[in-house]
Amino acid sequence: MAGVCSFAGYIPRYRIVRKNIYKQVGWVNPGAIANAKGEKAVANYDEDSVTMAVAAGAEALEGMDASQVEGLFLASTTMPYKERLNSGIVAPALGLANQVRATDVSGALKCGTSALLAALDSVRAGQMQKALVCAADCRLGLPASTQEMVVGDAAAALVIGGQDCLAQCLGAFSITYDFVDHYRGQFAKADRQWEDRWIRDAGLEKFIPEAIQGLLAKCGLAMEQISKVVYPCAYPAARMGINKKLGIAPEKEVNPLLDQMGDSGSAHPLLMFCQALEQAQPGDKIVLVGVGNGCDALLWEATPLIKSPSGRSTVAQRLEHRTELTSYTKYLVWRDLLQVEAGLRSEEDLWTRWSVNWRQRDALLGLWGSRCTACGTVQFPAQRVCANPDCGATDQMQPERMAGKTGTIFSYTGDMLAASDDPPVIYGHIVFEGGGKYAFNFTDCDLESLRVGQKVRMSFRRKYYDKKRDIVGYFWKAVPVREEK
């Protein structure tokens, strides 16, 4: 048997109130008022599907030995690279071993549940003891489009194993149709979709019931025996029709989160599943459905371990941790939909050469430093010669991972001259708990909120985006701890 050993969701800090979007572009499409309710989650300018997957994965792995994870499945329809293994970036950022099997899963919005099925199959077959599934999406809708209103940014992560499961998978049922509702060609940045009525009537209202009914028939169960049903659907009227058709009572429905954060694509069913697991009782049976060019339906049963305290942030707490992004134009700049003059410094050629990336990969992606075995001094970046003037030992170092450590602000400054999509650029020196000191950029904060001595944690982020070469560079930034409460 295989199941979920740990889970976590990640919702970015920023929210845009949909009415504010409508005020700016509603004149183009007055019908968008129908979706101008609530707010959507917005990834920061230095976040994308890779960084959000790392954020969710790190929390899901908290308290575990990451080196024991033998498989990583990254699901997303918005991966930054087409011919670079995106999960190969996530793996070292999470501290996974180099011997991990890493796989990118994409193509349809149900790729999150497809990746989950692949992980379950690998664990059941004995090929892996533990596998990590991360799903993340940062989908883009053009201004004044329905997608701009509906989609939101988020990630979810599930650790799959054969022992100590919080919920076991009892069965699965899948259907596949080349039903085109959402589509994006090879060179398109923004999502496009066919008519809403077509998506609802010919797609969702037929495929979701077929998948759930097929799953229940395969497992020999009736809806009365199911505690919670999880499925993404951005149309409230269609959801009501599906629930009525299947006999899903209100208490069985999991909050679709559309008003609080929007539809997060491949991550959304897994994020809703995390929410269901947080509320589950031992013995509860949960149906999870991923939708997109068909459906994946999975049946789960919560074990007695589901009540074990995890100490991780819940989906509800992630939703509460919010800061309103009041500037719609700033959002457009962040998504490269509005070009602004960023100054001459923005024209400098600052991308990191791939040979340097390779040689410094442990420090850049994993934030590995070193600890002197002679005196215990921690240093970042890793050194051959101990920086302790009373030691000076040479080649007596062991690797020391800094990514999971907290630190304190030693110094900081705001730089309005440096090129940035969110000026000023804030940077300074961080002293790590247990030793080590280095200069980092700050993120998810403002200059006025910082103070010397303040606690920070490290967050994997985009360091730069080189438009000329269409490449993204990653490194770690400091986030004030109080911003996470």
N, C-alpha and C positions, 0 to 999 in steps of 0.2 A: 504494500500500500504506500502511496505517496501523498504528501499534503503540504500545507503551509506551515512553516516553522516560525516565521517572523514576517512582518509587513510594515510598511510605512508609506504615507503619502506626502507629497510636497506641493504646496501652492505658493507661488511667488508673493512677495510683499505688496506689490502695487495693485490697485483696483481703479478702473475707470467706470464712473456712473454712466449708464447707457443714455440717459436723458441728455447728458452733456455732449455725447457724440451726436445725438439727433439734432441738438441745437446748432451744431456746426455744419452738418451736411444733410440735414433732413430736407432741405430745399431741393436736393437732387432727387431724392426718393421719399416722398411723403409717406408711402406705405411702410417705411421702416419704423414708424411709430408703434407698430404692433409688437416690435421686439425691444422697445425702449423702456424696459422694466428691469429693475435691479442693477447689477454691476457685473463686470467681467474681470477676471484675473489677468494681469499683464506682467510678463517677464521683464525684468530690468534690462537695460541696454546691453549689459554684459552677460546675459543669460541666454541659453538656447536649449535644445533638446538634450544635448550632451551634459551640460552643467546641471540641469534639473534632474536628469537621471542619476548623476553622481550624488546630488543632495538627498534624493529619496533612498538610493541604495545605501548610502552611508548610515542613515538612520535605521534602516532595516537590519543592517549588519552590526549595529551597536551591541557590544557585549559578546560578540562572536569572534572566532578566529577567522579572519577573512581569507587566510591562506588555505583553509579547508574547502573553500568554494571551488568546485571543479568545472563549472560551466556558467557562462554569462550570456543571457539572451537579451539583447537590446531591441525594443520595438518602438518604431516611430515612423511617421510619414513625413517628417521634416528634419531629416538628418543633414548636418552641414556638409558632409562629404559623400561623393558618389563612388570614388575609387580610392578610398582610405577607410579602413575598418573603424567605424565609429565606436563600436564596442571595445576596440583595441585602445581607444583613448580613455574610456570609462574604467576599464579593468585596472590599470595602474593607479588611477586616481582614487580608486577604492581600496588600494593595497592588496589586490588579488595577486596570486602567484603568476609568474610568466608562463607556467605550464597549463593555465586555464584554457578551456575551449570557449572562444568568444564568437558570437554569431549576431549579425544584424538581421532583423526581421522587419519587413516594410511592405509597401504596395497597397494595402487596404486598411481602413480604419479599424478592422478587427484584428490587426496584427498583434495587439497586446494579448488577446486571449490565444491567438495562434502560437505566440512565443511561450505562453504559459503551458499550453498543451505539449509543446516540444520539450520543455523542462520536465514536466511530469513523466513523459514517456522515457526520457533518459534516466531518471531516478528509478522508475519501475524496472527498467531493463538492467539495472545494476551498473550502468556506465558511469554514473556519478552518485556520490553520496549526498552532495548538496549542490544546488544550482540556484542562481540568482536571476530573476526576471525583472528588468527595468523597462517601463514604458513611459515615454515622454513626448509631448507634442507642443509646438509653438506655431500654430497654424495662422495664416494671414488671409484676411479678407480685404478686398479693396474698399476704400472709403465709400460710404453710402450703400454698401452691399449688405445683404442679410447676414452673410458670414461674419462681417466685421462686428455686428451686434451679438451674434450667438456664440462664437468660439471664445474659449479662454485657454490660458496656458497653465499646465500642471504636469506632474509626474507621479508615478506610483512604483513601488518595488515590493516583490514577494520573494522570500527565501523558501525554496522547495527542498524537502528532504523526506527520508523514509522513517525517521524516528523523531519523537518529541514534537509531534505535529499539533498545532492549534486547531486545524481543520483538515479533514481528509477528503480527497476527491473520490467520489463513489462511481462516477461515470461521466461520459461526454457524448455529445451528438453534434455533428456539423452538417451544414448545407452550404453549397457554393453555387452562385449564379453570377453571370456577367451582367449584373444589373447596374447601370451607370447612373448614380445619383450625384456623387462628388467626383471631380476629376481634375487633374493638374498634369499638363504635359511636361516634357523633358526640360524645357527652359522657362516654364511659368513659375512665378513666385507665389502668386495668390491662388487660393482655392476657388474653383468654379463649381456650380451645381445646376442641375436641371430644375424644372418647375417643382415648387413645394408640393402641390397637389399630387404630382406624379410620385414623388419620393414617399409621401405619406400613404396614398391609396394603393399604389401598385407595389411598393416596397416594404416599408416598415410594418404596415398592418397585416401583411401576409407572411413575411419571412420570420418575424419574431415569434408569432404563435406557432408556426410550423416547427421551429427549432425547439421551443419549450415543450410542445406536445410530443415531439419525437423523443426528447430526453426523458420525459416522464414515462412514456410508454416503454422505452428501452430499460429503464430502471424499475419498472413495475410500481410506480407511485402515482398518487393523485395530488392535485393542487392543495387539497385539504391537509396534506402531510408536510407541506413546505412552509417554512417560517418566514423567509424573506426571498424576494425576487429582485435581481439586479439586472437592469438593462438600460443602455443609453437611448434616449429619444428626445430630440429637441422640440417636438411638437406636443404641447399639452393636450390638445384635443385627440390626437392619435394615441397618446398614452392612455387616456381615459377609455378609448375604444378597445385597445389591446387588453387592458386590465379587465374590462367587462367581458370580453370574449373568453378570456382564460380563467375568469373567476378569481382574480387577484384582489383580495380585500385590501382596504386602505392600510391596515396594520402590517401587511406583508410587503408593502412597497417601500423601497429605500429612496431617500431624498435624492432626486436627480441633480441637485446643486446648480441648476441653470440660472436661477436668480442671484445666487451668491457668487458664482465664478464663471459660468458658461460651460460649454461643451469642450472638453480637453482632448478630443479625438481618440487616438489609440490608448491613451492613459485613462480615459474616463470610466470605462467599466471596471478597471482594476482599482481606481480611486474610490468608486462607489462600493466596491467589494470590501476595501479596507474599512469603510464606514460601517458596513454590515457586520464585519468581524468584530469591530469595537463594541457593538451592541449585542452580540450573540451570546446565547446561553448554551451550556453543554447539551448536545443532542439536537440542536437546531439544524435544520436542513436548509441550505441556501442554494438557489439557482443563480448562476452567473452567465450572462449572455454578452458576447461581443458581436457588433453588427458592422457590416461593410462588405459588399459583394457576396452576401450570404451571411451566415451566423455560425458562431461557435457557442454551444451551450454546455455548461459544466455543472454537475451536482456536487455539493460539499456538505459535510456534516461536522459540526463543531465538536471538539473533544473536551474533556474536563480541563485541559490545560488552557482553554480559551480565557479562563478567568484569572490566569496568572498575570500579575502586574508587569508591565513592560517598561514604564518610565518614559516612553516615547511620546512625542506630540501627536494628538489625535487630529483627525480631519477637521473637527469642530474648532480645535485650538488654532489650526492653521488658517481657518477662515477668519477667526477673530483677529489674528495678527495681520493687520492690513493698514496700508497708508494710501490715501486717495491721491491718484495722479490727476491733478486738476487741469493740466495743460494737455489738450488733445493734440496740439501741434508738436509737443515734445514726443508724444507717442508716435506720430508720423515720422519724425526724424529718427527715432530709435529703430523703426522698421524700414528705414531707407525709402520711404514713400514721399518725403519732402526733403529736397536738397537745400542745405544752408551753407553759408560761408563759415568754415571752421578755422580759417587763418592759414598762413603759410606753413605752419608747423604740421598741419594735417597732410601736407604734400610730401613730407619726408618719407624715404623708403626704409621702414623700420622692421620689416618682417624678419623672423628668425630663420636662418638657413637650416635646411633639413639635416645637414651633417651635425650642426650644433644641437638641434633638437634631439638627435639620436644619442650623442655623447652625454648630454645633460638630462636624459629622459627621466632618470630617477628623481632628480630634484624638481624638474619642471612639472611632471605629471603626478608623481607620488609624494612630493615634498619630503623626500628622504634626506636627513642629515647624518651625522655620525656622533657616536659617543666614545670617548677615550676609555679604553679598558684599563688604563693605568691609573687614572685619577677620577674618571666618571664625568668629565666635562663634556657637555653637549654642544655641538657646533652645527650651524647651517650657513652655507652649503657644507657638504661633507668635506673633511680635510684629511690630509695625510699626516700633517704635523699638528699636534695638540696646541690650541690657542692659549691654554693656561700657561702663563709665564713661569709658574712654579713647577711645570711638568715638562712640556716640550717633547713628549714621546712621539716617535715616528712609526707610522704604519702599525699602530696598535688601536685600530678603530673597529667598531661594529656599527651596522646600520641603525639609525634611529628615525622613526617616522614622526614627523611633526604635525601632520594633517589633523589628527584627532586631539591635539593639545589645545588648551586655552592659553592665552597670553595677555599681556597688559601693554597699554600704549605708553611708550617711552617718549615719543615726540610725534608731532603731526603738523601738517600745513596744507593750505588750500591754494592751488595754482590755477589762476584764470588764464594764463598764457598757454598752458599745455592744451593740445588739441583733444577734444572730448565731445561725445554726444550728450554728456550730462555734466557741464562745468559747474563748479571748479573741480579739477582733479585733486583728490585728497589722498595724501600718502604720508608715510612716516615710519618710524622704527617700532617694532614689536619685540618685546622680551618674552620668550616662551616660559611657561611653567616648567621648572626643572632644568632650565638653561637653554641658551641659544638666543641670538638676536639678529634680526634682519629687517630690511626696508620692504614694505608692502604697500600697495594701494588699498584704500578703504572702499567699501561698497555698502549698499542698503542703509545709508545714513546720510546726514547732512553735517556740514562743518560745525554748526552751532551746537550740535548735540554731543560733540566729542570733548573729552578731557583726558589729561595725562593720568595714568594709573587705571584707566577704565579697562574692564575685561573685554576680550575679543575672542572669537573663534575663527577658524580658517574655512574659507568657502572656495570651491573650484569654480572659476569664472573665465569668460573670454578676456584675454589680454588685449587682443587687437583683431580687427578685420581688415584684411588687405583687399580693397576693391579691385585693384589692378590684376591680381592673380586669383581672386575669389577664394581666399584661404583664411582660415581662422586659427589664431594662436591662443593657447590656454595657459593659465598659471593660477596661482592661489591669491586670494585677497582676504583682507581682514573685515569681519562684520562685528560691530559692537554687540555684546551678549545681551544687553538690555533691550535691544531691538527684537530679540526672539521671544520675549516674555509675553 
